[in-house]
Amino acid sequence: MKAHLLCGALSVLVVVACNRPDTDLFSQGSPQRGEAGNDGKVVVPNAGSGASDDNPTTNGGTPVVDPSRGGSPATADEGTAGDPNTQSTAGAPNNQGVAGDPNAPNNPGTAGAPNNSGTAGSDAGVAGSGEPPKPPQPVCGNGILEAGEQCDDAGHTGSDGCDANCKVVCSQYDADAVESEDYHCYAGYNQADFTGAQQDCVKRGAHLATISSTAENKIARGFVDNSKWLGGYEDVPLMSAGTGNYVWLSDEPFSFSNWAPREPDPTGMRCGGGSNTLCYEHCVVILGDGTWANQRCDTVDGYVCEWEPAGTK
């Protein structure tokens, strides 16, 4: 009797167990994919697993969880921090234009970036001033006439009219010599014809005076009582007939003149000594009033010498 009751009870248990739903059988085990477990977390299958109607996948098998089953949906374009497939998270190597980041590959000139072009306050002239460089200071004794120098004789120690400070000193030639505005020196002497006057000036280190301005003409006039030779003449033989063009012995251009009325006189006069030869007045003298006249070159008269101190040209 007991045996029959035990067998009947076991049969009932077997029938009940076989008819229970699957969900009851597995309720104490692992939760199904996409469903919340005991801790409320949603199970997500590994990437690359096959898709099903309940768990469709995108982007190579990453599941998209149905929000109605709990948990957060995971999208294919957004990654979670620490996920090796994450894209565009903070600090990623494709970051563009981060201020001060020297490693930002596309940084377009932000502060501190290596490709920064142009710094405010840069100057094309002297740094910080914008002014051009100052010219070098003149050097007395280098043989070059520079600003602030009247002469530069390259350190010559003789009496050449230029001292050690590059200043003209006309008294080195004659105690009565006068300096002109162009730093030449003049002095007057007496008793020589035109040729003799030029020879004496050369011996003194000078030449018969060349007058190229009103100021120089005034200086020469200061040496004249009646008349004195200047360095001008006609470019023909000195005792020949006819006329020529007036030039200076110094070869400077004959660009300035101060002729007296009816001068220069082109007519000739008898040379004297019983000769019927006509002598023409081919040489230039300065008169007491500062005007000029032509005169026979063999006439004995006074003369004005001119010096050009060393280093004035």
Solvent accessible surface area in square Angstrom, and as a share of the most:
residue,aa,sasa,rsa
1,M,173,0.77
2,K,175,0.74
3,A,68,0.53
4,H,148,0.66
5,L,119,0.59
6,L,113,0.56
7,C,82,0.49
8,G,36,0.35
9,A,55,0.43
10,L,97,0.48
11,S,63,0.41
12,V,92,0.53
13,L,116,0.58
14,V,90,0.52
15,V,88,0.50
16,V,84,0.48
17,A,54,0.42
18,C,102,0.61
19,N,114,0.58
20,R,115,0.42
21,P,80,0.50
22,D,100,0.52
23,T,103,0.60
24,D,61,0.31
25,L,97,0.48
26,F,129,0.54
27,S,67,0.43
28,Q,170,0.75
29,G,49,0.47
30,S,94,0.60
31,P,55,0.34
32,Q,112,0.50
33,R,127,0.46
34,G,2,0.02
35,E,79,0.35
36,A,55,0.43
37,G,18,0.18
38,N,157,0.81
39,D,103,0.53
40,G,51,0.49
41,K,144,0.61
42,V,28,0.16
43,V,56,0.32
44,V,75,0.43
45,P,26,0.16
46,N,129,0.66
47,A,78,0.60
48,G,57,0.54
49,S,35,0.22
50,G,67,0.64
51,A,70,0.54
52,S,51,0.33
53,D,147,0.76
54,D,81,0.42
55,N,17,0.08
56,P,72,0.45
57,T,34,0.20
58,T,68,0.39
59,N,97,0.50
60,G,71,0.68
61,G,11,0.11
62,T,44,0.26
63,P,4,0.03
64,V,58,0.33
65,V,6,0.04
66,D,60,0.31
67,P,92,0.58
68,S,98,0.63
69,R,87,0.32
70,G,28,0.27
71,G,45,0.43
72,S,93,0.60
73,P,76,0.48
74,A,44,0.34
75,T,73,0.42
76,A,43,0.33
77,D,119,0.62
78,E,134,0.60
79,G,34,0.33
80,T,99,0.58
81,A,94,0.73
82,G,79,0.76
83,D,60,0.31
84,P,131,0.83
85,N,117,0.60
86,T,31,0.18
87,Q,136,0.61
88,S,108,0.69
89,T,60,0.35
90,A,110,0.85
91,G,73,0.70
92,A,24,0.19
93,P,120,0.75
94,N,127,0.65
95,N,65,0.34
96,Q,123,0.54
97,G,30,0.29
98,V,53,0.30
99,A,79,0.61
100,G,40,0.38
101,D,46,0.24
102,P,86,0.54
103,N,127,0.65
104,A,8,0.06
105,P,88,0.55
106,N,86,0.44
107,N,4,0.02
108,P,110,0.69
109,G,33,0.32
110,T,35,0.20
111,A,80,0.62
112,G,65,0.62
113,A,6,0.05
114,P,93,0.58
115,N,99,0.51
116,N,79,0.41
117,S,102,0.66
118,G,68,0.65
119,T,111,0.64
120,A,107,0.83
121,G,80,0.77
122,S,95,0.61
123,D,68,0.35
124,A,117,0.91
125,G,40,0.39
126,V,68,0.39
127,A,97,0.75
128,G,80,0.77
129,S,60,0.39
130,G,44,0.42
131,E,106,0.48
132,P,109,0.69
133,P,110,0.69
134,K,179,0.76
135,P,105,0.66
136,P,128,0.80
137,Q,145,0.64
138,P,58,0.36
139,V,87,0.50
140,C,61,0.37
141,G,32,0.30
142,N,61,0.31
143,G,42,0.40
144,I,106,0.54
145,L,76,0.38
146,E,52,0.23
147,A,87,0.67
148,G,73,0.70
149,E,24,0.11
150,Q,43,0.19
151,C,0,0.00
152,D,4,0.02
153,D,22,0.11
154,A,65,0.50
155,G,51,0.49
156,H,108,0.48
157,T,137,0.80
158,G,34,0.32
159,S,85,0.55
160,D,22,0.11
161,G,0,0.00
162,C,4,0.02
163,D,43,0.22
164,A,96,0.75
165,N,112,0.57
166,C,2,0.01
167,K,86,0.36
168,V,13,0.07
169,V,47,0.27
170,C,11,0.06
171,S,72,0.46
172,Q,69,0.30
173,Y,53,0.20
174,D,33,0.17
175,A,96,0.74
176,D,106,0.55
177,A,18,0.14
178,V,64,0.37
179,E,68,0.30
180,S,6,0.04
181,E,127,0.57
182,D,63,0.33
183,Y,79,0.30
184,H,19,0.09
185,C,0,0.00
186,Y,0,0.00
187,A,2,0.02
188,G,25,0.24
189,Y,33,0.13
190,N,99,0.51
191,Q,136,0.60
192,A,18,0.14
193,D,48,0.25
194,F,8,0.03
195,T,66,0.39
196,G,24,0.23
197,A,0,0.00
198,Q,39,0.18
199,Q,105,0.47
200,D,37,0.19
201,C,0,0.00
202,V,86,0.49
203,K,171,0.72
204,R,102,0.37
205,G,58,0.56
206,A,11,0.08
207,H,31,0.14
208,L,0,0.00
209,A,0,0.00
210,T,4,0.02
211,I,0,0.00
212,S,54,0.35
213,S,32,0.20
214,T,100,0.58
215,A,39,0.30
216,E,6,0.03
217,N,12,0.06
218,K,154,0.65
219,I,32,0.16
220,A,0,0.00
221,R,117,0.43
222,G,68,0.65
223,F,42,0.18
224,V,18,0.10
225,D,137,0.71
226,N,119,0.61
227,S,13,0.08
228,K,12,0.05
229,W,0,0.00
230,L,0,0.00
231,G,0,0.00
232,G,0,0.00
233,Y,49,0.18
234,E,9,0.04
235,D,72,0.37
236,V,37,0.21
237,P,99,0.62
238,L,51,0.26
239,M,88,0.39
240,S,31,0.20
241,A,73,0.56
242,G,32,0.31
243,T,79,0.46
244,G,28,0.27
245,N,108,0.56
246,Y,37,0.14
247,V,51,0.29
248,W,4,0.01
249,L,54,0.27
250,S,32,0.21
251,D,132,0.68
252,E,57,0.25
253,P,106,0.67
254,F,56,0.23
255,S,98,0.63
256,F,47,0.20
257,S,52,0.34
258,N,53,0.27
259,W,61,0.22
260,A,14,0.11
261,P,108,0.68
262,R,220,0.80
263,E,50,0.23
264,P,48,0.30
265,D,48,0.25
266,P,84,0.53
267,T,86,0.50
268,G,26,0.25
269,M,99,0.44
270,R,141,0.51
271,C,33,0.20
272,G,42,0.40
273,G,91,0.87
274,G,82,0.79
275,S,45,0.29
276,N,125,0.64
277,T,81,0.47
278,L,82,0.41
279,C,1,0.01
280,Y,38,0.15
281,E,35,0.16
282,H,0,0.00
283,C,0,0.00
284,V,0,0.00
285,V,2,0.01
286,I,0,0.00
287,L,51,0.25
288,G,33,0.32
289,D,87,0.45
290,G,2,0.02
291,T,28,0.16
292,W,0,0.00
293,A,11,0.08
294,N,9,0.05
295,Q,39,0.17
296,R,43,0.16
297,C,5,0.03
298,D,61,0.32
299,T,49,0.29
300,V,90,0.52
301,D,22,0.11
302,G,5,0.04
303,Y,11,0.04
304,V,0,0.00
305,C,0,0.00
306,E,3,0.01
307,W,3,0.01
308,E,53,0.24
309,P,2,0.01
310,A,37,0.29
311,G,25,0.24
312,T,20,0.12
313,K,175,0.74
